[in-house]
Each structure stands twice: as structure tokens, then as C-alpha cells.
Amino acid sequence: MSRNMLVRTREPFFMPWSAAMNALFNDAQVNPRSAEWATTWGVGSRLPLNIYADAEGYTFVALVPGARAEELNIETEGNTVKISGELIAPAISADEKVRTLRNEIGFGKFNRAFEMPEEIDADKIEANLDNGVLTVRVPKAEAVKPRSIKVQAK
């Protein structure tokens, strides 16, 4: 009688390629998904956000959990939109009796800058913070917005 046995091993030569790669990244000294990676390569480039475009302008949606509105800065210079701020680590990590087992949430200062492909109307930019989600609406300048011309019949 034969039995099928599933053998789990941490040896990379005996595990599937995807599992070996996951083990490599999850156990690495500098995990690309961890705060150490952000610290090594600069937290400033690690603010997760999406940018959406429509006929009227651009919408930035960024995740800033725990940030307060007064800790966030939005500036423009020409057609460039800059978002900066700082995410503060929770006080639990400062306790000497607490040992961190996994550190994947990034904290610290961040800044991102994006040059828009068309002119923007900096005076009409709106920003809202709701439950850790920052939404910035950047309207296009009137000169670059699409217009519909009504044809006159004679």
C-alpha cells in the first residue's frame, strides 16, 4: 500500500519556484514590502496612490492611515502637484518590553511630485481626507478642457 505524502521544506531546491521566491522576499533582511525597504530607499517615494484622469481634470487618491489633515501638504508649481506629509508610528513600537516580530507598515516622512501632461488650474484644487484616504481633485485649465461648439443653422 502506498501513501502520498506532502513534504514541506525550506530548502529552495525542493520547493516550487513561487514558494522559493516568496520565502526569499519574506525572510530577507530587507523585505521590499517592509518598512525597512522604504527606509533604505527613501520613504518619500513610497506613498501609495492612484491617479485618475477625465475630461475635467485629475483625481489623486492616496492612502494615509492615521494622518490628520494638518499633517498633509499639497503644493503646486507650474503643472506639478506635490503631496507631502508624515505618518507617525504608533507608540507601542517605542516600548522597550515589546519586541517587533514583523514590521511591514511604513512610517515617516513622504513626498511625491507629479507633472501633469496639461495645464492645471491651481486655484481650484480641492483636497479631502476621509478615514485615512486622501482625495485631491486637480482641475484642468479652461484653455485645455474639451469644448463643444454648437453649430448655428442659417
C-alpha positions as CSV (number, residue, x, y, z in Angstrom):
1,M,0.0,0.0,0.0
2,S,1.4,3.4,-1.0
3,R,0.6,6.7,0.6
4,N,1.0,10.1,-0.9
5,M,2.8,12.3,1.5
6,L,3.2,16.1,1.2
7,V,6.7,17.1,2.3
8,R,7.2,20.7,3.3
9,T,10.7,22.0,3.3
10,R,12.5,25.3,3.5
11,E,15.2,24.1,1.1
12,P,14.9,26.1,-2.1
13,F,15.9,23.2,-4.3
14,F,12.9,21.1,-3.1
15,M,10.2,23.7,-3.2
16,P,8.1,25.2,-6.0
17,W,9.6,28.2,-7.7
18,S,6.9,30.6,-6.4
19,A,7.3,29.3,-2.8
20,A,11.0,29.8,-3.0
21,M,10.7,33.4,-4.2
22,N,8.1,34.1,-1.5
23,A,10.5,32.7,1.1
24,L,13.3,34.8,-0.3
25,F,11.4,38.1,-0.1
26,N,9.6,37.3,3.2
27,D,12.7,36.2,5.0
28,A,15.1,38.7,3.5
29,Q,17.0,41.2,5.7
30,V,15.4,44.0,3.6
31,N,11.9,42.9,2.6
32,P,10.6,45.0,-0.4
33,R,7.2,45.0,1.3
34,S,8.5,46.2,4.7
35,A,9.3,49.5,6.4
36,E,13.0,48.7,6.2
37,W,12.8,48.8,2.4
38,A,11.1,52.1,2.5
39,T,13.7,53.5,4.9
40,T,16.5,52.1,2.8
41,W,15.2,53.5,-0.5
42,G,13.5,56.6,0.9
43,V,10.1,56.7,2.3
44,G,9.4,59.8,0.2
45,S,8.8,57.6,-2.9
46,R,6.5,55.1,-1.2
47,L,3.2,56.9,-0.7
48,P,0.7,54.5,-2.3
49,L,-1.7,56.4,-4.6
50,N,-3.7,56.2,-7.7
51,I,-4.2,58.9,-10.3
52,Y,-7.3,59.1,-12.5
53,A,-7.9,61.4,-15.4
54,D,-11.1,62.6,-17.1
55,A,-12.1,65.4,-19.4
56,E,-12.3,67.9,-16.5
57,G,-9.1,67.1,-14.6
58,Y,-7.2,64.6,-12.4
59,T,-8.0,62.9,-9.2
60,F,-5.3,61.6,-6.8
61,V,-6.3,59.0,-4.2
62,A,-3.7,58.2,-1.6
63,L,-3.7,56.0,1.5
64,V,-2.6,57.9,4.5
65,P,-3.8,55.9,7.5
66,G,-3.7,57.7,10.8
67,A,-2.7,61.1,9.3
68,R,-4.5,64.2,10.2
69,A,-5.4,66.9,7.7
70,E,-3.0,69.4,9.2
71,E,-0.1,66.9,8.7
72,L,-0.6,66.8,5.0
73,N,0.7,69.4,2.5
74,I,-0.4,69.9,-1.1
75,E,1.5,72.4,-3.3
76,T,1.7,73.2,-7.0
77,E,4.4,74.7,-9.1
78,G,3.5,75.2,-12.7
79,N,1.9,71.9,-13.8
80,T,3.5,69.9,-10.9
81,V,1.4,68.7,-8.0
82,K,3.3,67.9,-4.8
83,I,1.9,65.8,-1.9
84,S,3.9,65.6,1.3
85,G,3.5,64.8,5.0
86,E,4.5,62.4,7.7
87,L,2.9,59.2,9.1
88,I,3.7,58.8,12.8
89,A,4.5,55.2,14.1
90,P,2.2,54.0,16.9
91,A,3.6,54.4,20.5
92,I,3.7,50.6,21.0
93,S,6.9,50.3,19.0
94,A,8.7,52.6,21.4
95,D,8.1,50.4,24.4
96,E,11.3,48.5,25.3
97,K,9.5,45.4,26.5
98,V,7.7,44.9,23.1
99,R,9.7,43.0,20.5
100,T,8.7,43.6,16.9
101,L,8.2,40.3,15.1
102,R,7.2,41.7,11.7
103,N,7.5,45.3,10.5
104,E,5.6,45.9,7.2
105,I,3.8,49.2,7.8
106,G,5.8,52.2,6.7
107,F,6.0,55.3,8.8
108,G,7.9,58.6,8.5
109,K,8.1,61.5,6.1
110,F,6.9,61.1,2.5
111,N,6.7,63.3,-0.6
112,R,5.6,62.7,-4.1
113,A,5.6,65.1,-7.1
114,F,3.8,64.6,-10.4
115,E,4.0,66.7,-13.5
116,M,0.6,66.8,-15.2
117,P,0.6,66.4,-19.0
118,E,-1.7,69.5,-19.4
119,E,-2.1,72.9,-17.8
120,I,-3.9,72.8,-14.4
121,D,-6.0,75.4,-12.5
122,A,-4.1,75.6,-9.2
123,D,-6.7,78.0,-7.7
124,K,-9.4,75.4,-7.9
125,I,-7.6,72.3,-6.4
126,E,-9.7,70.6,-3.7
127,A,-8.4,68.1,-1.1
128,N,-10.4,65.9,1.3
129,L,-9.3,63.4,4.0
130,D,-11.8,60.8,4.9
131,N,-10.9,57.7,7.1
132,G,-7.3,57.7,6.0
133,V,-8.0,58.2,2.3
134,L,-6.7,61.5,0.8
135,T,-8.6,62.6,-2.3
136,V,-7.1,65.5,-4.3
137,R,-9.1,66.9,-7.3
138,V,-6.9,68.9,-9.7
139,P,-9.0,70.5,-12.5
140,K,-7.5,71.2,-15.9
141,A,-7.1,74.8,-17.0
142,E,-10.1,76.1,-19.0
143,A,-7.9,76.5,-22.1
144,V,-7.2,72.8,-22.4
145,K,-10.6,71.4,-21.5
146,P,-12.6,69.9,-24.4
147,R,-15.4,72.2,-25.6
148,S,-18.4,71.5,-27.6
149,I,-19.2,74.1,-30.3
150,K,-22.9,74.4,-31.2
151,V,-23.5,74.7,-34.9
152,Q,-25.7,77.6,-36.0
153,A,-28.1,77.0,-38.8
154,K,-29.0,79.9,-41.2
